[in-house]
Amino acid sequence: MSASPEAVDLSSQRALSEWLPGRLAAEEPRILVIGDLMLDGWWSGTIERLCREAPAPVVDIQVRESVPGGAANTAMNLAALGARVSVAGIIGTDDAGVDLRNQLVAAGIDVRHLQTHTDMVTTTKTRISSGGQVMLRLDDSARTVPADALAALAASVRAAVERQDAVLVCDYGNGVLAGPVHDGLVAALGSREGVARRPLVVVDSHDPRPWAPLHPDLVTPNAQETARLLDRRLPDGQERVDAVGAHAEALLAATGARAVVVTLDRDGTVLLTSDGVRHRTWARPAAEKQASGAGDTFVAALTLGRSAGLPLTASLDLAQSAADVVVHQPGTSVCSTEQLGRYLRAFADTALGADELERQLDVHRAQGQRIVLTNGCFDVLHSGHTRYLNQAKQLGDILVVALNSDDSVRRLKGAGRPINAVGDRAAVVAALSCVDYVTVFDTPTAGPLIRQLRPEVYAKGGDYTPEMLAETPAVEEYGGRVAILDYVAERSTTAVVNRIRDGEGAASAI
């Protein structure tokens, strides 16, 4: 029988269950977002003619919408996910500034540290679109930030960061975090030693290097920003992922961070840590024109998870899921607790029968993609499982996880197992971004399923050799390859179950 969500220790939670977003929201972590707040405009209309002055289309505007963007969008996402959010930054007293402030207040966000100045131009990004296609973007921002506005924000920094569970720095290079504000943040947060309770510090910056003295817990550069940090061009696809991993030490040194999460748009994300942890997520992408603000959603969900005590790798998977939600929504949008829970709930019935799965895999093969299959009980998900499945995914393009049925688990593990029924096990495994398909088998071995699906690679954990596996003959019959992956000896479901039954907690979690 599974524990209730309220009883689950978040620090040991690995699975992305449908109840998890609600549980995180119930924690109500206090999070300050400080940085470049913007207003995004989305104007749409129809095109029926060209203008007389130039060969340019005339858009007859029918809809005008404005929503918080940049750091303000990050704050809106955090509020929608249940955090108690404060914002700090500088905006103008212009119409855009008034609109932005009102929308933040309406969302329940604390704006007492949001400075306004008559000489400040509120940054706006207005997109003109027709038929769902963006035709033009108009940007307006301050050429310089008034010195007295910077001084006022700097003076409020120490009070703003007090009693926060997390501080999220959103620096898009507009000058709001320059000079005294930067120095104030470093003075307030830069030292971990001698600080009784330092909040989680996350930096989302176009250039994280100036924030190295802050010693952030997390930085989240995208591909272009990472390339600039490394002063080299990154290749595409899996080679880009490998190149990022190969330069982990340089990225950690340049940013001064305990962990770097490199966001690679359609290629997902890569986590690099100072103690050698590697973790990968895979995106479920949508059209590029729909992806505005997905990075803001990602860093918001990542910060929420970590500030509420969720392990770093699970927080990363959660953030990827939240980003996947918003890329399928038009414009600049947010992911709410309800939407994220509904997205994770959709994985509950995703286990396919072998015949339907075979048809799906034939489509992937026709597109030149390689199939990887692995199998197991995956009863209580832990870091050994997630690390192993991430490794398996990197052996090909499509990862299929075949789960032992409940009866099969009982035959293998005894009458007290499984802890979680196959529907629950399928849901949490399918929610992992590295997993493309889940199926269930009830035979003594996965051999019959392998013969039907004929994966190019069959992967198992490193506590086996190919000769030990009953499935090896089935793989070799059609010329497939057996891959033995790293074995994490200190991680096992049996050990986790015994610790739960004995009432023991975990010392720490990544």
C-alpha positions in Angstrom: 0.0 0.0 0.0 1.4 3.4 -1.0 2.0 6.1 1.7 -0.3 9.1 1.5 1.2 12.2 -0.1 1.2 14.1 3.2 3.3 11.4 4.8 5.9 11.2 2.1 9.4 12.6 2.9 10.0 14.9 -0.1 13.8 14.6 0.3 13.6 10.9 -0.8 10.8 11.4 -3.4 12.0 10.3 -6.8 8.8 9.7 -8.7 6.7 12.3 -10.5 3.3 11.3 -9.2 0.2 13.3 -9.9 -0.1 14.3 -6.3 3.4 15.8 -6.1 2.6 19.3 -7.5 -0.1 19.7 -4.9 2.2 18.5 -2.1 4.9 21.0 -3.2 2.3 23.8 -3.3 1.2 22.9 0.3 4.8 23.6 1.4 4.3 27.2 0.4 8.0 28.0 0.1 9.0 31.7 0.3 10.8 32.7 -2.9 12.2 36.1 -3.9 12.6 36.8 -7.6 14.9 39.7 -8.3 15.9 41.0 -11.7 14.6 42.2 -15.1 10.8 42.4 -15.0 9.1 42.9 -18.4 5.7 43.1 -20.0 5.0 40.8 -23.0 2.5 42.0 -25.6 0.7 39.6 -27.9 -1.2 41.4 -30.7 -2.9 39.3 -33.3 -5.0 39.9 -36.4 -5.6 39.1 -40.0 -3.6 39.8 -43.1 -5.4 40.5 -46.3 -3.3 43.0 -48.1 0.2 44.6 -48.5 0.8 48.2 -47.5 1.3 50.8 -50.3 4.6 52.1 -48.9 6.5 48.9 -49.0 6.1 45.2 -49.8 5.0 44.5 -46.2 1.9 42.8 -44.9 -0.8 44.9 -43.1 -2.0 43.2 -39.9 -5.5 44.3 -38.9 -5.2 43.9 -35.1 -8.1 42.2 -33.5 -6.7 41.0 -30.1 -4.3 42.8 -27.8 -3.1 40.9 -24.7 -0.4 41.8 -22.2 1.2 39.4 -19.7 4.2 39.6 -17.3 7.4 38.5 -19.0 11.1 37.9 -18.1 11.6 37.8 -14.3 7.9 38.7 -13.9 6.9 35.6 -15.8 9.1 33.5 -13.6 7.4 35.0 -10.6 3.9 34.3 -12.1 4.9 30.7 -12.6 6.0 30.4 -9.0 2.8 31.9 -7.7 0.8 29.6 -10.0 2.7 26.6 -8.5 1.9 27.6 -5.0 4.9 29.5 -3.7 4.7 32.7 -1.7 6.4 35.0 -4.1 8.1 38.4 -3.7 9.6 40.4 -6.5 12.3 43.0 -6.6 13.3 45.1 -9.5 12.8 48.5 -11.2 10.0 49.4 -13.6 8.6 52.7 -14.9 5.5 54.7 -14.0 4.5 54.4 -17.7 1.4 52.5 -18.8 3.3 49.3 -19.2 4.7 49.6 -15.6 1.3 50.2 -14.2 -0.2 47.2 -16.1 2.7 45.0 -15.0 2.4 45.9 -11.3 -1.3 45.4 -11.3 -1.0 42.0 -12.8 1.6 40.9 -10.3 -0.6 42.2 -7.4 -3.6 40.4 -8.8 -1.6 37.1 -8.7 -0.9 37.6 -5.0 2.7 38.5 -5.5 4.4 40.8 -2.9 5.6 43.9 -4.7 6.9 45.9 -1.7 10.5 45.7 -3.1 9.5 46.6 -6.6 10.9 50.0 -7.3 9.2 52.5 -9.7 10.8 55.5 -11.2 9.4 58.3 -13.5 12.5 58.2 -15.7 12.5 54.4 -16.1 11.1 52.8 -19.3 9.4 49.5 -18.5 10.8 46.8 -20.8 8.2 45.6 -23.2 8.3 43.0 -25.9 5.3 43.1 -28.3 4.8 40.4 -30.8 2.6 40.9 -33.8 1.1 37.7 -35.2 -1.4 36.4 -37.7 -2.6 32.9 -38.1 -0.5 31.8 -35.2 2.7 33.0 -36.8 4.7 35.8 -35.2 5.5 38.3 -38.0 7.4 40.9 -35.9 8.6 41.7 -32.4 8.9 45.3 -31.1 11.2 45.7 -28.1 11.3 48.8 -25.9 13.6 49.2 -22.9 15.6 51.8 -21.0 18.9 52.8 -22.4 20.1 53.5 -18.9 18.7 52.7 -15.5 18.4 55.8 -13.2 21.1 55.8 -10.6 18.8 56.7 -7.7 16.5 53.8 -8.7 19.5 51.4 -8.5 20.5 52.9 -5.2 16.9 52.4 -3.8 16.8 48.8 -5.0 20.3 48.1 -3.5 19.2 49.5 -0.2 16.2 47.1 0.0 18.2 44.0 -1.0 19.1 42.8 2.5 15.5 43.2 3.8 14.2 41.5 0.6 16.3 38.3 1.0 15.5 37.9 4.8 13.5 34.9 5.7 13.3 33.6 2.2 13.6 29.9 1.4 15.0 30.7 -2.0 16.3 33.7 -4.0 16.1 33.5 -7.7 18.3 36.0 -9.7 16.9 36.7 -13.2 19.5 38.8 -15.0 18.8 39.4 -18.7 21.4 42.1 -19.0 19.0 45.1 -18.9 21.1 46.9 -16.2 18.7 46.5 -13.3 21.1 44.2 -11.4 24.2 46.3 -12.1 26.6 47.9 -9.7 25.2 48.5 -6.2 22.4 45.9 -6.6 24.9 43.2 -7.6 27.2 44.2 -4.8 24.3 44.2 -2.3 23.2 40.7 -3.3 26.8 39.3 -3.0 27.2 40.9 0.4 23.9 39.5 1.6 24.2 36.0 0.1 27.7 35.4 -1.1 29.1 33.5 1.9 27.8 30.1 2.9 30.1 30.1 6.0 28.9 31.7 9.2 25.3 32.0 7.8 22.8 30.3 10.0 20.2 29.9 7.3 21.2 30.8 3.8 18.4 30.5 1.3 18.7 28.4 -1.8 20.3 30.7 -4.4 19.5 30.2 -8.1 20.9 32.3 -10.9 19.2 32.5 -14.3 21.5 34.9 -16.2 22.6 35.6 -19.8 26.1 35.7 -18.3 26.5 33.8 -15.0 30.1 34.7 -14.6 29.6 38.0 -12.7 27.5 36.1 -10.2 30.2 33.6 -9.3 31.0 35.5 -6.1 27.4 34.7 -5.0 28.4 31.0 -5.0 24.9 30.0 -6.2 23.5 26.6 -5.5 22.2 26.4 -9.1 22.8 28.2 -12.4 20.7 27.6 -15.5 22.5 28.7 -18.7 21.0 27.8 -22.1 23.0 26.5 -25.0 24.1 29.9 -26.4 25.1 31.1 -22.9 27.0 27.9 -22.3 28.8 28.2 -25.6 29.9 31.7 -24.5 31.0 30.5 -21.1 33.2 27.8 -22.8 34.2 30.2 -25.7 33.4 27.4 -28.2 30.7 26.4 -30.6 28.6 23.5 -29.4 27.6 20.8 -31.9 24.0 19.5 -32.3 22.0 16.7 -30.8 23.7 14.1 -28.6 27.1 15.5 -29.5 26.1 18.8 -27.9 25.1 16.9 -24.7 28.4 15.1 -24.7 30.3 18.3 -25.2 28.6 20.0 -22.3 29.3 17.0 -20.0 33.0 17.0 -21.0 33.4 20.6 -19.8 31.6 20.2 -16.5 34.6 21.3 -14.5 35.1 24.5 -16.6 31.4 25.4 -16.3 31.4 24.9 -12.5 34.5 27.0 -12.1 33.3 29.8 -14.4 30.0 30.1 -12.6 31.1 29.4 -9.0 28.0 27.2 -8.7 27.5 23.9 -6.8 25.5 22.7 -9.8 24.9 23.7 -13.4 21.8 22.9 -15.3 22.4 23.5 -19.0 19.1 23.9 -20.9 19.2 22.6 -24.5 15.7 23.5 -25.7 14.6 20.5 -27.8 17.4 18.3 -26.4 16.2 18.7 -22.8 18.6 19.5 -20.1 21.9 18.3 -18.5 22.7 18.5 -14.8 26.4 18.8 -13.8 27.4 18.9 -10.2 30.7 19.4 -8.3 30.5 15.8 -6.9 30.2 14.2 -10.3 26.5 13.7 -10.5 25.1 13.7 -14.1 21.4 13.7 -14.9 19.6 14.3 -18.2 16.1 15.2 -19.1 14.4 14.9 -22.5 12.0 17.4 -23.8 8.6 16.7 -25.4 8.9 19.6 -27.9 6.3 21.6 -29.6 6.5 24.2 -32.5 9.1 26.9 -31.7 6.6 29.7 -32.2 4.8 28.4 -29.1 7.8 28.1 -26.8 8.0 31.7 -25.4 8.8 31.8 -21.7 9.3 28.0 -21.3 12.7 28.7 -19.7 11.0 30.9 -17.1 8.6 28.1 -16.3 11.5 25.6 -16.1 13.6 27.6 -13.6 10.5 28.4 -11.6 9.5 24.8 -11.1 13.2 23.8 -10.5 13.4 26.4 -7.8 10.1 25.4 -6.2 11.1 21.7 -6.1 14.5 22.4 -4.5 13.2 25.0 -2.0 10.5 22.5 -0.8 13.1 19.8 -0.2 12.7 17.7 -3.4 15.9 16.0 -4.6 17.8 17.8 -7.3 17.3 15.2 -9.9 13.6 14.9 -9.2 13.3 18.7 -9.3 14.9 18.7 -12.7 12.4 16.1 -14.0 9.6 18.2 -12.5 10.9 21.3 -14.2 11.1 19.6 -17.5 7.5 18.5 -17.2 6.4 22.0 -16.3 8.2 23.3 -19.4 6.6 20.6 -21.5 3.2 21.9 -20.4 3.7 25.5 -21.4 5.3 24.9 -24.8 2.0 23.5 -25.9 0.2 26.7 -24.9 0.2 29.8 -27.0 2.0 33.0 -26.1 3.7 33.7 -22.7 1.9 31.4 -20.3 2.3 29.8 -16.9 2.1 26.3 -15.6 -0.2 25.9 -12.6 -0.3 23.3 -9.9 -3.5 21.9 -11.4 -2.0 21.8 -14.9 1.1 20.0 -13.8 -0.8 17.5 -11.8 -3.1 16.8 -14.8 0.0 16.4 -17.0 1.5 13.8 -14.7 -1.9 12.1 -14.3 -2.0 11.6 -18.0 0.8 9.1 -17.7 -1.3 6.8 -15.5 -2.8 4.9 -18.4 0.2 5.0 -20.8 1.3 1.4 -20.7 0.8 0.0 -24.3 0.0 -3.6 -25.2 2.8 -5.4 -27.1 0.9 -5.3 -30.5 0.2 -1.5 -30.4 3.8 -0.9 -29.2 5.1 -2.9 -32.1 3.2 -0.7 -34.5 4.5 2.5 -32.8 8.1 1.3 -33.0 7.8 0.4 -36.7 7.0 4.1 -37.3 10.1 5.2 -35.4 12.3 2.7 -37.3 11.0 4.1 -40.6 12.3 7.4 -39.4 15.8 6.0 -38.8 15.5 5.9 -35.0 17.1 3.2 -32.8 15.1 1.4 -30.2 16.4 0.6 -26.7 14.5 -1.8 -24.4 15.0 -2.6 -20.8 12.9 -4.4 -18.2 12.4 -4.7 -14.5 10.1 -4.4 -11.6 10.7 -0.7 -10.9 8.7 -1.0 -7.7 9.8 1.9 -5.6 11.7 4.4 -7.8 15.1 5.5 -6.5 18.2 7.3 -7.8 19.7 4.0 -9.0 16.7 3.5 -11.3 16.7 7.1 -12.7 20.5 7.0 -13.3 20.2 3.6 -15.0 17.3 4.7 -17.2 19.1 7.9 -18.3 22.0 5.8 -19.3 19.8 3.4 -21.3 18.1 6.3 -23.2 21.5 7.5 -24.4 22.1 4.2 -26.2 19.6 5.0 -28.9 16.6 7.3 -29.7 13.6 5.6 -28.2 13.5 4.0 -24.8 11.0 1.3 -24.0 10.6 0.1 -20.4 8.9 -3.3 -19.9 7.5 -3.7 -16.4 7.0 -7.1 -14.7 3.3 -7.6 -14.0 2.2 -7.7 -10.3 2.0 -11.5 -10.4 5.5 -11.6 -11.9 6.9 -9.4 -9.2 5.4 -11.6 -6.5 7.0 -14.7 -8.1 10.3 -12.9 -8.2 10.3 -11.0 -4.9 7.8 -12.7 -2.6 4.4 -12.2 -1.2 5.1 -8.7 0.2 5.9 -7.2 -3.2 5.1 -5.2 -5.2 4.7 -2.2 -2.9 3.0 -0.3 -5.8 0.6 -1.9 -8.3 1.6 -2.0 -11.9 -0.6 0.9 -12.9 1.2 3.2 -10.4 4.6 1.8 -11.4 3.8 2.5 -15.1 2.7 6.0 -14.3 5.8 7.1 -12.5 8.2 5.5 -15.0 6.3 6.9 -17.9 6.5 10.4 -16.4 10.3 10.3 -16.5 11.4 12.4 -19.5 13.9 9.8 -20.7 11.2 7.2 -21.1 9.2 7.1 -24.4 7.0 4.0 -23.9 6.0 1.6 -21.1 4.6 -1.9 -21.5 3.9 -4.8 -19.1 4.8 -8.4 -19.5 3.9 -11.5 -17.4 6.2 -14.1 -18.8 9.1 -15.6 -16.8 11.6 -13.6 -18.8 11.3 -10.7 -21.3 12.4 -13.0 -24.1 9.0 -13.3 -25.9 8.5 -9.5 -25.8 12.1 -9.0 -27.2 11.4 -11.4 -30.0 8.3 -9.5 -31.0 9.7 -5.9 -30.6 13.2 -6.6 -31.8 14.9 -3.7 -30.1 18.3 -2.7 -31.6 19.7 -2.5 -28.0 18.6 -4.5 -24.9 20.0 -2.8 -21.8 20.4 -4.2 -18.2 22.1 -3.1 -15.1 25.7 -3.9 -14.4 25.1 -6.6 -11.8 24.7 -8.9 -14.8 26.9 -10.1 -17.6 25.4 -11.0 -21.1 26.0 -14.6 -20.4 23.9 -14.5 -17.2 20.8 -13.0 -18.9 18.1 -15.3 -20.1 17.1 -12.7 -22.7 20.5 -12.7 -24.4 19.7 -15.6 -26.9 16.5 -13.8 -28.0 18.5 -10.6 -28.7 21.2 -12.4 -30.6 18.7 -14.3 -32.8 18.0 -11.1 -34.8 21.4 -9.4 -34.5 20.6 -7.0 -31.6 23.1 -5.9 -29.0 23.1 -6.5 -25.2 24.4 -3.5 -23.3 25.4 -3.8 -19.6 25.1 -0.4 -17.8 26.7 0.9 -14.6 25.5 -0.8 -11.5 24.8 1.5 -8.5 25.6 -1.0 -5.7 24.5 1.2 -2.8 21.0 1.8 -4.3 18.4 -0.9 -4.3 14.6 -1.1 -4.0 15.0 -3.8 -1.2 17.1 -1.4 0.8 14.7 1.5 0.3 11.7 -0.7 1.4 13.5 -2.0 4.4 14.4 1.6 5.4 10.8 2.6 5.1 9.6 -0.4 7.2 12.2 0.3 9.8 11.2 4.0 10.0 14.6 5.2 9.0 15.2 8.4 7.0 17.8 9.2 4.4 20.8 11.4 5.3 20.7 13.4 2.0 19.5 13.2 -1.5 20.7 14.5 -4.9 
